[in-house]
Amino acid sequence: MSDQAAPFRSPFADVAPTLAAYTDDVLFGDVWKRPGLSPRDRSLITVATLIALYRTNELPFHVKYALQNGVTQGEIAEMITHLAFYAGWPSASTAVGIARKVFDEAGAGD
């Protein structure tokens, strides 16, 4: 397990503490820290996958996390546009609304 702190404490720890521990310790503690890809690259992959799979519940957190990992708002917008052709317009247009809200909460754009 990693000695570094997880990026957040799972919001579902009160209901599923073991799942929360796996999320914090294994997913964000081990998987996200593997040397094969940078956190930025992992964020790009994760956000693209969440958009393609229409996982709107997890997408806001990961868009914000991607920004923290160095992905720009412009790159996220370009990713969404690109995915419209592969994942479909509904997935992309929903992602635009989610990204807009995250960008607004994050402050000034790039």
PDB file as gemmi writes it, atoms N, CA and C in Angstrom:
CRYST1    1.000    1.000    1.000  90.00  90.00  90.00 P 1                      
ATOM      1  N   MET A   1       0.830  -1.182   0.000  1.00  0.00           N  
ATOM      2  CA  MET A   1       0.000   0.000   0.000  1.00  0.00           C  
ATOM      3  C   MET A   1       0.878   1.250   0.000  1.00  0.00           C  
ATOM      4  N   SER A   2       0.324   2.339  -0.467  1.00  0.00           N  
ATOM      5  CA  SER A   2       1.063   3.581  -0.578  1.00  0.00           C  
ATOM      6  C   SER A   2       1.102   4.329   0.745  1.00  0.00           C  
ATOM      7  N   ASP A   3       2.201   5.066   0.958  1.00  0.00           N  
ATOM      8  CA  ASP A   3       2.316   5.919   2.141  1.00  0.00           C  
ATOM      9  C   ASP A   3       1.677   7.281   1.905  1.00  0.00           C  
ATOM     10  N   GLN A   4       1.392   7.607   0.635  1.00  0.00           N  
ATOM     11  CA  GLN A   4       0.811   8.906   0.324  1.00  0.00           C  
ATOM     12  C   GLN A   4      -0.676   8.898   0.607  1.00  0.00           C  
ATOM     13  N   ALA A   5      -1.176  10.057   0.981  1.00  0.00           N  
ATOM     14  CA  ALA A   5      -2.600  10.196   1.291  1.00  0.00           C  
ATOM     15  C   ALA A   5      -3.433  10.093   0.032  1.00  0.00           C  
ATOM     16  N   ALA A   6      -4.610   9.536   0.173  1.00  0.00           N  
ATOM     17  CA  ALA A   6      -5.565   9.495  -0.927  1.00  0.00           C  
ATOM     18  C   ALA A   6      -6.048  10.917  -1.213  1.00  0.00           C  
ATOM     19  N   PRO A   7      -6.524  11.190  -2.447  1.00  0.00           N  
ATOM     20  CA  PRO A   7      -6.931  12.546  -2.781  1.00  0.00           C  
ATOM     21  C   PRO A   7      -8.206  12.988  -2.079  1.00  0.00           C  
ATOM     22  N   PHE A   8      -8.906  12.110  -1.441  1.00  0.00           N  
ATOM     23  CA  PHE A   8     -10.144  12.427  -0.750  1.00  0.00           C  
ATOM     24  C   PHE A   8     -10.500  11.243   0.134  1.00  0.00           C  
ATOM     25  N   ARG A   9     -11.441  11.451   1.004  1.00  0.00           N  
ATOM     26  CA  ARG A   9     -11.978  10.341   1.798  1.00  0.00           C  
ATOM     27  C   ARG A   9     -13.311   9.970   1.169  1.00  0.00           C  
ATOM     28  N   SER A  10     -13.470   8.719   0.854  1.00  0.00           N  
ATOM     29  CA  SER A  10     -14.661   8.249   0.158  1.00  0.00           C  
ATOM     30  C   SER A  10     -15.936   8.715   0.849  1.00  0.00           C  
ATOM     31  N   PRO A  11     -16.844   9.302   0.079  1.00  0.00           N  
ATOM     32  CA  PRO A  11     -18.085   9.806   0.657  1.00  0.00           C  
ATOM     33  C   PRO A  11     -19.050   8.705   1.087  1.00  0.00           C  
ATOM     34  N   PHE A  12     -18.728   7.472   0.746  1.00  0.00           N  
ATOM     35  CA  PHE A  12     -19.613   6.365   1.108  1.00  0.00           C  
ATOM     36  C   PHE A  12     -19.048   5.508   2.231  1.00  0.00           C  
ATOM     37  N   ALA A  13     -18.046   6.030   2.938  1.00  0.00           N  
ATOM     38  CA  ALA A  13     -17.405   5.262   4.005  1.00  0.00           C  
ATOM     39  C   ALA A  13     -18.366   4.894   5.129  1.00  0.00           C  
ATOM     40  N   ASP A  14     -19.381   5.729   5.353  1.00  0.00           N  
ATOM     41  CA  ASP A  14     -20.330   5.433   6.424  1.00  0.00           C  
ATOM     42  C   ASP A  14     -21.197   4.220   6.106  1.00  0.00           C  
ATOM     43  N   VAL A  15     -21.439   3.957   4.815  1.00  0.00           N  
ATOM     44  CA  VAL A  15     -22.283   2.832   4.410  1.00  0.00           C  
ATOM     45  C   VAL A  15     -21.450   1.607   4.057  1.00  0.00           C  
ATOM     46  N   ALA A  16     -20.352   1.825   3.346  1.00  0.00           N  
ATOM     47  CA  ALA A  16     -19.513   0.725   2.874  1.00  0.00           C  
ATOM     48  C   ALA A  16     -18.050   1.013   3.205  1.00  0.00           C  
ATOM     49  N   PRO A  17     -17.671   0.870   4.469  1.00  0.00           N  
ATOM     50  CA  PRO A  17     -16.314   1.248   4.864  1.00  0.00           C  
ATOM     51  C   PRO A  17     -15.219   0.432   4.174  1.00  0.00           C  
ATOM     52  N   THR A  18     -15.474  -0.819   3.878  1.00  0.00           N  
ATOM     53  CA  THR A  18     -14.460  -1.626   3.201  1.00  0.00           C  
ATOM     54  C   THR A  18     -14.270  -1.144   1.771  1.00  0.00           C  
ATOM     55  N   LEU A  19     -15.366  -0.835   1.070  1.00  0.00           N  
ATOM     56  CA  LEU A  19     -15.264  -0.279  -0.278  1.00  0.00           C  
ATOM     57  C   LEU A  19     -14.520   1.050  -0.243  1.00  0.00           C  
ATOM     58  N   ALA A  20     -14.794   1.864   0.755  1.00  0.00           N  
ATOM     59  CA  ALA A  20     -14.095   3.147   0.901  1.00  0.00           C  
ATOM     60  C   ALA A  20     -12.601   2.921   1.107  1.00  0.00           C  
ATOM     61  N   ALA A  21     -12.248   1.945   1.913  1.00  0.00           N  
ATOM     62  CA  ALA A  21     -10.833   1.653   2.150  1.00  0.00           C  
ATOM     63  C   ALA A  21     -10.150   1.170   0.872  1.00  0.00           C  
ATOM     64  N   TYR A  22     -10.813   0.301   0.109  1.00  0.00           N  
ATOM     65  CA  TYR A  22     -10.253  -0.143  -1.173  1.00  0.00           C  
ATOM     66  C   TYR A  22     -10.088   1.034  -2.132  1.00  0.00           C  
ATOM     67  N   THR A  23     -11.071   1.909  -2.150  1.00  0.00           N  
ATOM     68  CA  THR A  23     -11.004   3.078  -3.022  1.00  0.00           C  
ATOM     69  C   THR A  23      -9.807   3.944  -2.660  1.00  0.00           C  
ATOM     70  N   ASP A  24      -9.665   4.233  -1.377  1.00  0.00           N  
ATOM     71  CA  ASP A  24      -8.585   5.109  -0.928  1.00  0.00           C  
ATOM     72  C   ASP A  24      -7.212   4.435  -1.014  1.00  0.00           C  
ATOM     73  N   ASP A  25      -7.129   3.203  -0.523  1.00  0.00           N  
ATOM     74  CA  ASP A  25      -5.834   2.543  -0.401  1.00  0.00           C  
ATOM     75  C   ASP A  25      -5.366   1.855  -1.674  1.00  0.00           C  
ATOM     76  N   VAL A  26      -6.262   1.136  -2.333  1.00  0.00           N  
ATOM     77  CA  VAL A  26      -5.860   0.381  -3.518  1.00  0.00           C  
ATOM     78  C   VAL A  26      -5.998   1.227  -4.782  1.00  0.00           C  
ATOM     79  N   LEU A  27      -7.198   1.748  -5.041  1.00  0.00           N  
ATOM     80  CA  LEU A  27      -7.399   2.492  -6.281  1.00  0.00           C  
ATOM     81  C   LEU A  27      -6.535   3.756  -6.326  1.00  0.00           C  
ATOM     82  N   PHE A  28      -6.737   4.662  -5.357  1.00  0.00           N  
ATOM     83  CA  PHE A  28      -5.973   5.904  -5.381  1.00  0.00           C  
ATOM     84  C   PHE A  28      -4.604   5.773  -4.731  1.00  0.00           C  
ATOM     85  N   GLY A  29      -4.411   4.798  -3.877  1.00  0.00           N  
ATOM     86  CA  GLY A  29      -3.121   4.612  -3.233  1.00  0.00           C  
ATOM     87  C   GLY A  29      -2.142   3.787  -4.031  1.00  0.00           C  
ATOM     88  N   ASP A  30      -2.633   2.779  -4.750  1.00  0.00           N  
ATOM     89  CA  ASP A  30      -1.747   1.907  -5.525  1.00  0.00           C  
ATOM     90  C   ASP A  30      -1.892   2.090  -7.034  1.00  0.00           C  
ATOM     91  N   VAL A  31      -3.089   1.908  -7.548  1.00  0.00           N  
ATOM     92  CA  VAL A  31      -3.309   1.941  -8.996  1.00  0.00           C  
ATOM     93  C   VAL A  31      -2.926   3.290  -9.589  1.00  0.00           C  
ATOM     94  N   TRP A  32      -3.392   4.376  -8.992  1.00  0.00           N  
ATOM     95  CA  TRP A  32      -3.101   5.702  -9.522  1.00  0.00           C  
ATOM     96  C   TRP A  32      -1.632   6.088  -9.341  1.00  0.00           C  
ATOM     97  N   LYS A  33      -0.899   5.405  -8.507  1.00  0.00           N  
ATOM     98  CA  LYS A  33       0.505   5.741  -8.245  1.00  0.00           C  
ATOM     99  C   LYS A  33       1.482   4.859  -9.023  1.00  0.00           C  
ATOM    100  N   ARG A  34       0.967   3.916  -9.825  1.00  0.00           N  
ATOM    101  CA  ARG A  34       1.858   3.052 -10.590  1.00  0.00           C  
ATOM    102  C   ARG A  34       2.714   3.895 -11.528  1.00  0.00           C  
ATOM    103  N   PRO A  35       3.960   3.479 -11.780  1.00  0.00           N  
ATOM    104  CA  PRO A  35       4.873   4.300 -12.569  1.00  0.00           C  
ATOM    105  C   PRO A  35       4.633   4.282 -14.078  1.00  0.00           C  
ATOM    106  N   GLY A  36       3.813   3.393 -14.603  1.00  0.00           N  
ATOM    107  CA  GLY A  36       3.655   3.253 -16.047  1.00  0.00           C  
ATOM    108  C   GLY A  36       2.987   4.418 -16.748  1.00  0.00           C  
ATOM    109  N   LEU A  37       2.163   5.176 -16.038  1.00  0.00           N  
ATOM    110  CA  LEU A  37       1.494   6.346 -16.596  1.00  0.00           C  
ATOM    111  C   LEU A  37       1.528   7.467 -15.560  1.00  0.00           C  
ATOM    112  N   SER A  38       1.568   8.683 -16.038  1.00  0.00           N  
ATOM    113  CA  SER A  38       1.523   9.824 -15.126  1.00  0.00           C  
ATOM    114  C   SER A  38       0.096  10.002 -14.610  1.00  0.00           C  
ATOM    115  N   PRO A  39      -0.079  10.684 -13.472  1.00  0.00           N  
ATOM    116  CA  PRO A  39      -1.433  10.994 -13.018  1.00  0.00           C  
ATOM    117  C   PRO A  39      -2.241  11.763 -14.072  1.00  0.00           C  
ATOM    118  N   ARG A  40      -1.576  12.638 -14.823  1.00  0.00           N  
ATOM    119  CA  ARG A  40      -2.245  13.385 -15.888  1.00  0.00           C  
ATOM    120  C   ARG A  40      -2.802  12.432 -16.946  1.00  0.00           C  
ATOM    121  N   ASP A  41      -1.974  11.490 -17.388  1.00  0.00           N  
ATOM    122  CA  ASP A  41      -2.422  10.516 -18.391  1.00  0.00           C  
ATOM    123  C   ASP A  41      -3.557   9.646 -17.846  1.00  0.00           C  
ATOM    124  N   ARG A  42      -3.442   9.248 -16.595  1.00  0.00           N  
ATOM    125  CA  ARG A  42      -4.512   8.443 -15.984  1.00  0.00           C  
ATOM    126  C   ARG A  42      -5.816   9.234 -15.927  1.00  0.00           C  
ATOM    127  N   SER A  43      -5.710  10.537 -15.651  1.00  0.00           N  
ATOM    128  CA  SER A  43      -6.912  11.374 -15.638  1.00  0.00           C  
ATOM    129  C   SER A  43      -7.543  11.461 -17.026  1.00  0.00           C  
ATOM    130  N   LEU A  44      -6.726  11.646 -18.055  1.00  0.00           N  
ATOM    131  CA  LEU A  44      -7.257  11.692 -19.420  1.00  0.00           C  
ATOM    132  C   LEU A  44      -8.011  10.404 -19.751  1.00  0.00           C  
ATOM    133  N   ILE A  45      -7.415   9.283 -19.434  1.00  0.00           N  
ATOM    134  CA  ILE A  45      -8.038   7.984 -19.702  1.00  0.00           C  
ATOM    135  C   ILE A  45      -9.317   7.821 -18.898  1.00  0.00           C  
ATOM    136  N   THR A  46      -9.267   8.183 -17.633  1.00  0.00           N  
ATOM    137  CA  THR A  46     -10.426   8.002 -16.753  1.00  0.00           C  
ATOM    138  C   THR A  46     -11.586   8.882 -17.180  1.00  0.00           C  
ATOM    139  N   VAL A  47     -11.325  10.155 -17.454  1.00  0.00           N  
ATOM    140  CA  VAL A  47     -12.401  11.051 -17.862  1.00  0.00           C  
ATOM    141  C   VAL A  47     -13.002  10.583 -19.188  1.00  0.00           C  
ATOM    142  N   ALA A  48     -12.168  10.192 -20.128  1.00  0.00           N  
ATOM    143  CA  ALA A  48     -12.683   9.704 -21.409  1.00  0.00           C  
ATOM    144  C   ALA A  48     -13.553   8.464 -21.224  1.00  0.00           C  
ATOM    145  N   THR A  49     -13.121   7.567 -20.382  1.00  0.00           N  
ATOM    146  CA  THR A  49     -13.893   6.356 -20.127  1.00  0.00           C  
ATOM    147  C   THR A  49     -15.220   6.672 -19.455  1.00  0.00           C  
ATOM    148  N   LEU A  50     -15.206   7.555 -18.476  1.00  0.00           N  
ATOM    149  CA  LEU A  50     -16.447   7.922 -17.790  1.00  0.00           C  
ATOM    150  C   LEU A  50     -17.433   8.593 -18.740  1.00  0.00           C  
ATOM    151  N   ILE A  51     -16.923   9.427 -19.645  1.00  0.00           N  
ATOM    152  CA  ILE A  51     -17.801  10.049 -20.642  1.00  0.00           C  
ATOM    153  C   ILE A  51     -18.390   8.981 -21.558  1.00  0.00           C  
ATOM    154  N   ALA A  52     -17.533   8.115 -22.072  1.00  0.00           N  
ATOM    155  CA  ALA A  52     -17.984   7.081 -23.011  1.00  0.00           C  
ATOM    156  C   ALA A  52     -18.992   6.131 -22.385  1.00  0.00           C  
ATOM    157  N   LEU A  53     -18.823   5.845 -21.106  1.00  0.00           N  
ATOM    158  CA  LEU A  53     -19.728   4.921 -20.415  1.00  0.00           C  
ATOM    159  C   LEU A  53     -20.908   5.630 -19.756  1.00  0.00           C  
ATOM    160  N   TYR A  54     -20.990   6.947 -19.936  1.00  0.00           N  
ATOM    161  CA  TYR A  54     -22.083   7.758 -19.381  1.00  0.00           C  
ATOM    162  C   TYR A  54     -22.171   7.603 -17.864  1.00  0.00           C  
ATOM    163  N   ARG A  55     -21.027   7.686 -17.217  1.00  0.00           N  
ATOM    164  CA  ARG A  55     -20.950   7.579 -15.758  1.00  0.00           C  
ATOM    165  C   ARG A  55     -20.966   8.975 -15.161  1.00  0.00           C  
ATOM    166  N   THR A  56     -22.149   9.583 -15.168  1.00  0.00           N  
ATOM    167  CA  THR A  56     -22.287  10.981 -14.774  1.00  0.00           C  
ATOM    168  C   THR A  56     -22.104  11.211 -13.278  1.00  0.00           C  
ATOM    169  N   ASN A  57     -22.277  10.203 -12.482  1.00  0.00           N  
ATOM    170  CA  ASN A  57     -22.091  10.376 -11.036  1.00  0.00           C  
ATOM    171  C   ASN A  57     -20.623  10.594 -10.696  1.00  0.00           C  
ATOM    172  N   GLU A  58     -19.729   9.866 -11.344  1.00  0.00           N  
ATOM    173  CA  GLU A  58     -18.297   9.942 -11.051  1.00  0.00           C  
ATOM    174  C   GLU A  58     -17.579  11.038 -11.837  1.00  0.00           C  
ATOM    175  N   LEU A  59     -18.191  11.485 -12.929  1.00  0.00           N  
ATOM    176  CA  LEU A  59     -17.513  12.421 -13.830  1.00  0.00           C  
ATOM    177  C   LEU A  59     -17.128  13.754 -13.180  1.00  0.00           C  
ATOM    178  N   PRO A  60     -17.979  14.402 -12.392  1.00  0.00           N  
ATOM    179  CA  PRO A  60     -17.551  15.688 -11.811  1.00  0.00           C  
ATOM    180  C   PRO A  60     -16.270  15.574 -10.978  1.00  0.00           C  
ATOM    181  N   PHE A  61     -16.191  14.568 -10.124  1.00  0.00           N  
ATOM    182  CA  PHE A  61     -14.979  14.397  -9.313  1.00  0.00           C  
ATOM    183  C   PHE A  61     -13.760  14.242 -10.208  1.00  0.00           C  
ATOM    184  N   HIS A  62     -13.875  13.411 -11.253  1.00  0.00           N  
ATOM    185  CA  HIS A  62     -12.704  13.123 -12.083  1.00  0.00           C  
ATOM    186  C   HIS A  62     -12.338  14.272 -13.018  1.00  0.00           C  
ATOM    187  N   VAL A  63     -13.300  15.097 -13.425  1.00  0.00           N  
ATOM    188  CA  VAL A  63     -12.952  16.298 -14.185  1.00  0.00           C  
ATOM    189  C   VAL A  63     -12.157  17.241 -13.284  1.00  0.00           C  
ATOM    190  N   LYS A  64     -12.613  17.428 -12.056  1.00  0.00           N  
ATOM    191  CA  LYS A  64     -11.882  18.272 -11.105  1.00  0.00           C  
ATOM    192  C   LYS A  64     -10.491  17.694 -10.822  1.00  0.00           C  
ATOM    193  N   TYR A  65     -10.425  16.395 -10.632  1.00  0.00           N  
ATOM    194  CA  TYR A  65      -9.144  15.725 -10.365  1.00  0.00           C  
ATOM    195  C   TYR A  65      -8.215  15.864 -11.574  1.00  0.00           C  
ATOM    196  N   ALA A  66      -8.768  15.779 -12.782  1.00  0.00           N  
ATOM    197  CA  ALA A  66      -7.961  15.958 -13.990  1.00  0.00           C  
ATOM    198  C   ALA A  66      -7.346  17.353 -14.023  1.00  0.00           C  
ATOM    199  N   LEU A  67      -8.127  18.363 -13.674  1.00  0.00           N  
ATOM    200  CA  LEU A  67      -7.592  19.731 -13.614  1.00  0.00           C  
ATOM    201  C   LEU A  67      -6.437  19.809 -12.615  1.00  0.00           C  
ATOM    202  N   GLN A  68      -6.599  19.157 -11.463  1.00  0.00           N  
ATOM    203  CA  GLN A  68      -5.547  19.140 -10.452  1.00  0.00           C  
ATOM    204  C   GLN A  68      -4.307  18.396 -10.953  1.00  0.00           C  
ATOM    205  N   ASN A  69      -4.512  17.433 -11.850  1.00  0.00           N  
ATOM    206  CA  ASN A  69      -3.407  16.644 -12.399  1.00  0.00           C  
ATOM    207  C   ASN A  69      -2.800  17.264 -13.648  1.00  0.00           C  
ATOM    208  N   GLY A  70      -3.192  18.504 -13.978  1.00  0.00           N  
ATOM    209  CA  GLY A  70      -2.550  19.219 -15.073  1.00  0.00           C  
ATOM    210  C   GLY A  70      -3.251  19.163 -16.415  1.00  0.00           C  
ATOM    211  N   VAL A  71      -4.406  18.529 -16.508  1.00  0.00           N  
ATOM    212  CA  VAL A  71      -5.180  18.554 -17.743  1.00  0.00           C  
ATOM    213  C   VAL A  71      -5.864  19.916 -17.808  1.00  0.00           C  
ATOM    214  N   THR A  72      -5.806  20.567 -18.944  1.00  0.00           N  
ATOM    215  CA  THR A  72      -6.401  21.892 -19.059  1.00  0.00           C  
ATOM    216  C   THR A  72      -7.889  21.807 -19.410  1.00  0.00           C  
ATOM    217  N   GLN A  73      -8.579  22.908 -19.171  1.00  0.00           N  
ATOM    218  CA  GLN A  73      -9.991  22.970 -19.557  1.00  0.00           C  
ATOM    219  C   GLN A  73     -10.128  22.804 -21.064  1.00  0.00           C  
ATOM    220  N   GLY A  74      -9.226  23.392 -21.808  1.00  0.00           N  
ATOM    221  CA  GLY A  74      -9.253  23.252 -23.266  1.00  0.00           C  
ATOM    222  C   GLY A  74      -9.077  21.809 -23.706  1.00  0.00           C  
ATOM    223  N   GLU A  75      -8.196  21.091 -23.042  1.00  0.00           N  
ATOM    224  CA  GLU A  75      -8.000  19.671 -23.376  1.00  0.00           C  
ATOM    225  C   GLU A  75      -9.238  18.846 -23.033  1.00  0.00           C  
ATOM    226  N   ILE A  76      -9.871  19.170 -21.928  1.00  0.00           N  
ATOM    227  CA  ILE A  76     -11.104  18.456 -21.563  1.00  0.00           C  
ATOM    228  C   ILE A  76     -12.184  18.742 -22.596  1.00  0.00           C  
ATOM    229  N   ALA A  77     -12.315  19.987 -23.018  1.00  0.00           N  
ATOM    230  CA  ALA A  77     -13.297  20.349 -24.041  1.00  0.00           C  
ATOM    231  C   ALA A  77     -13.009  19.611 -25.350  1.00  0.00           C  
ATOM    232  N   GLU A  78     -11.749  19.546 -25.734  1.00  0.00           N  
ATOM    233  CA  GLU A  78     -11.375  18.840 -26.957  1.00  0.00           C  
ATOM    234  C   GLU A  78     -11.663  17.348 -26.844  1.00  0.00           C  
ATOM    235  N   MET A  79     -11.415  16.775 -25.665  1.00  0.00           N  
ATOM    236  CA  MET A  79     -11.710  15.366 -25.428  1.00  0.00           C  
ATOM    237  C   MET A  79     -13.206  15.100 -25.606  1.00  0.00           C  
ATOM    238  N   ILE A  80     -14.014  15.972 -25.029  1.00  0.00           N  
ATOM    239  CA  ILE A  80     -15.468  15.812 -25.133  1.00  0.00           C  
ATOM    240  C   ILE A  80     -15.899  15.885 -26.596  1.00  0.00           C  
ATOM    241  N   THR A  81     -15.364  16.844 -27.340  1.00  0.00           N  
ATOM    242  CA  THR A  81     -15.703  16.987 -28.751  1.00  0.00           C  
ATOM    243  C   THR A  81     -15.305  15.735 -29.532  1.00  0.00           C  
ATOM    244  N   HIS A  82     -14.122  15.249 -29.288  1.00  0.00           N  
ATOM    245  CA  HIS A  82     -13.635  14.043 -29.966  1.00  0.00           C  
ATOM    246  C   HIS A  82     -14.527  12.846 -29.640  1.00  0.00           C  
ATOM    247  N   LEU A  83     -14.902  12.725 -28.379  1.00  0.00           N  
ATOM    248  CA  LEU A  83     -15.716  11.583 -27.957  1.00  0.00           C  
ATOM    249  C   LEU A  83     -17.133  11.627 -28.502  1.00  0.00           C  
ATOM    250  N   ALA A  84     -17.609  12.792 -28.896  1.00  0.00           N  
ATOM    251  CA  ALA A  84     -18.950  12.868 -29.490  1.00  0.00           C  
ATOM    252  C   ALA A  84     -19.054  11.934 -30.690  1.00  0.00           C  
ATOM    253  N   PHE A  85     -17.965  11.769 -31.419  1.00  0.00           N  
ATOM    254  CA  PHE A  85     -17.968  10.918 -32.609  1.00  0.00           C  
ATOM    255  C   PHE A  85     -17.798   9.433 -32.277  1.00  0.00           C  
ATOM    256  N   TYR A  86     -17.289   9.121 -31.113  1.00  0.00           N  
ATOM    257  CA  TYR A  86     -17.050   7.731 -30.749  1.00  0.00           C  
ATOM    258  C   TYR A  86     -18.005   7.218 -29.677  1.00  0.00           C  
ATOM    259  N   ALA A  87     -18.409   8.082 -28.768  1.00  0.00           N  
ATOM    260  CA  ALA A  87     -19.283   7.674 -27.659  1.00  0.00           C  
ATOM    261  C   ALA A  87     -20.707   8.168 -27.848  1.00  0.00           C  
ATOM    262  N   GLY A  88     -20.909   9.103 -28.783  1.00  0.00           N  
ATOM    263  CA  GLY A  88     -22.232   9.604 -29.078  1.00  0.00           C  
ATOM    264  C   GLY A  88     -22.468  11.009 -28.555  1.00  0.00           C  
ATOM    265  N   TRP A  89     -23.360  11.705 -29.256  1.00  0.00           N  
ATOM    266  CA  TRP A  89     -23.690  13.079 -28.895  1.00  0.00           C  
ATOM    267  C   TRP A  89     -24.307  13.194 -27.509  1.00  0.00           C  
ATOM    268  N   PRO A  90     -25.218  12.310 -27.105  1.00  0.00           N  
ATOM    269  CA  PRO A  90     -25.784  12.451 -25.758  1.00  0.00           C  
ATOM    270  C   PRO A  90     -24.721  12.390 -24.662  1.00  0.00           C  
ATOM    271  N   SER A  91     -23.773  11.471 -24.790  1.00  0.00           N  
ATOM    272  CA  SER A  91     -22.701  11.383 -23.792  1.00  0.00           C  
ATOM    273  C   SER A  91     -21.864  12.653 -23.776  1.00  0.00           C  
ATOM    274  N   ALA A  92     -21.549  13.164 -24.964  1.00  0.00           N  
ATOM    275  CA  ALA A  92     -20.727  14.368 -25.052  1.00  0.00           C  
ATOM    276  C   ALA A  92     -21.478  15.593 -24.547  1.00  0.00           C  
ATOM    277  N   SER A  93     -22.731  15.744 -24.938  1.00  0.00           N  
ATOM    278  CA  SER A  93     -23.463  16.935 -24.502  1.00  0.00           C  
ATOM    279  C   SER A  93     -23.712  16.922 -23.001  1.00  0.00           C  
ATOM    280  N   THR A  94     -23.916  15.755 -22.427  1.00  0.00           N  
ATOM    281  CA  THR A  94     -24.050  15.663 -20.972  1.00  0.00           C  
ATOM    282  C   THR A  94     -22.722  16.015 -20.298  1.00  0.00           C  
ATOM    283  N   ALA A  95     -21.613  15.553 -20.876  1.00  0.00           N  
ATOM    284  CA  ALA A  95     -20.291  15.856 -20.325  1.00  0.00           C  
ATOM    285  C   ALA A  95     -20.001  17.355 -20.369  1.00  0.00           C  
ATOM    286  N   VAL A  96     -20.485  18.052 -21.399  1.00  0.00           N  
ATOM    287  CA  VAL A  96     -20.291  19.503 -21.487  1.00  0.00           C  
ATOM    288  C   VAL A  96     -20.907  20.197 -20.278  1.00  0.00           C  
ATOM    289  N   GLY A  97     -22.133  19.838 -19.944  1.00  0.00           N  
ATOM    290  CA  GLY A  97     -22.793  20.450 -18.789  1.00  0.00           C  
ATOM    291  C   GLY A  97     -22.062  20.185 -17.488  1.00  0.00           C  
ATOM    292  N   ILE A  98     -21.576  18.958 -17.340  1.00  0.00           N  
ATOM    293  CA  ILE A  98     -20.826  18.604 -16.127  1.00  0.00           C  
ATOM    294  C   ILE A  98     -19.510  19.371 -16.085  1.00  0.00           C  
ATOM    295  N   ALA A  99     -18.801  19.415 -17.214  1.00  0.00           N  
ATOM    296  CA  ALA A  99     -17.525  20.139 -17.264  1.00  0.00           C  
ATOM    297  C   ALA A  99     -17.745  21.621 -16.978  1.00  0.00           C  
ATOM    298  N   ARG A 100     -18.800  22.209 -17.549  1.00  0.00           N  
ATOM    299  CA  ARG A 100     -19.093  23.631 -17.319  1.00  0.00           C  
ATOM    300  C   ARG A 100     -19.225  23.915 -15.821  1.00  0.00           C  
ATOM    301  N   LYS A 101     -19.957  23.070 -15.143  1.00  0.00           N  
ATOM    302  CA  LYS A 101     -20.168  23.272 -13.695  1.00  0.00           C  
ATOM    303  C   LYS A 101     -18.841  23.150 -12.936  1.00  0.00           C  
ATOM    304  N   VAL A 102     -18.054  22.139 -13.262  1.00  0.00           N  
ATOM    305  CA  VAL A 102     -16.745  21.968 -12.602  1.00  0.00           C  
ATOM    306  C   VAL A 102     -15.842  23.152 -12.907  1.00  0.00           C  
ATOM    307  N   PHE A 103     -15.807  23.592 -14.162  1.00  0.00           N  
ATOM    308  CA  PHE A 103     -14.960  24.730 -14.538  1.00  0.00           C  
ATOM    309  C   PHE A 103     -15.399  25.989 -13.772  1.00  0.00           C  
ATOM    310  N   ASP A 104     -16.707  26.215 -13.682  1.00  0.00           N  
ATOM    311  CA  ASP A 104     -17.217  27.376 -12.942  1.00  0.00           C  
ATOM    312  C   ASP A 104     -16.802  27.324 -11.476  1.00  0.00           C  
ATOM    313  N   GLU A 105     -16.890  26.126 -10.888  1.00  0.00           N  
ATOM    314  CA  GLU A 105     -16.499  25.974  -9.485  1.00  0.00           C  
ATOM    315  C   GLU A 105     -14.996  26.133  -9.291  1.00  0.00           C  
ATOM    316  N   ALA A 106     -14.217  25.785 -10.324  1.00  0.00           N  
ATOM    317  CA  ALA A 106     -12.749  25.871 -10.238  1.00  0.00           C  
ATOM    318  C   ALA A 106     -12.250  27.294 -10.419  1.00  0.00           C  
ATOM    319  N   GLY A 107     -13.080  28.167 -10.947  1.00  0.00           N  
ATOM    320  CA  GLY A 107     -12.665  29.555 -11.155  1.00  0.00           C  
ATOM    321  C   GLY A 107     -12.331  29.832 -12.597  1.00  0.00           C  
ATOM    322  N   ALA A 108     -11.403  30.736 -12.815  1.00  0.00           N  
ATOM    323  CA  ALA A 108     -11.062  31.212 -14.152  1.00  0.00           C  
ATOM    324  C   ALA A 108     -10.602  30.083 -15.043  1.00  0.00           C  
ATOM    325  N   GLY A 109     -10.979  30.169 -16.308  1.00  0.00           N  
ATOM    326  CA  GLY A 109     -10.611  29.164 -17.308  1.00  0.00           C  
ATOM    327  C   GLY A 109      -9.219  29.368 -17.842  1.00  0.00           C  
ATOM    328  N   ASP A 110      -8.827  28.438 -18.739  1.00  0.00           N  
ATOM    329  CA  ASP A 110      -7.491  28.580 -19.350  1.00  0.00           C  
ATOM    330  C   ASP A 110      -7.591  28.985 -20.779  1.00  0.00           C  
TER     331      ASP A 110                                                      
END                                                                             
